[in-house]
Amino acid sequence: MTHPPKRIYRSRTDRQLAGICGGIGSYASLDPVLVRLVVVAATCLTGFIPGIVAYLFGWIIVPDEPLPAHAVHRPPVEQPQGDGTQ
């Protein structure tokens, strides 16, 4: 039995700014705080601009985590309205 490929998403629940680090942490089974610390350190060590640009690209490219099936809002079904006579 083949499993669908694992995909990376921006986290909807564990986000500080855009959910990039939360999504990477979830994908790699790491604590998102550790991922955030690594991203901040890498951004500082590279002169800020490359890290900021990489984060912005991630924000644009990586899709939001899909909503769970029970959280998807479905519009109510309209009931036919009678004229009040029977």
ABEGO torsion letter per residue (X at the ends): XBBBBBBBBBBAABBAAAGAAAAAAAAAGBBAAAAAAAAAAAAAAAGGAAAAAAAAAAAAABBBBBBBAAABBBBBBBBBBBAGBX
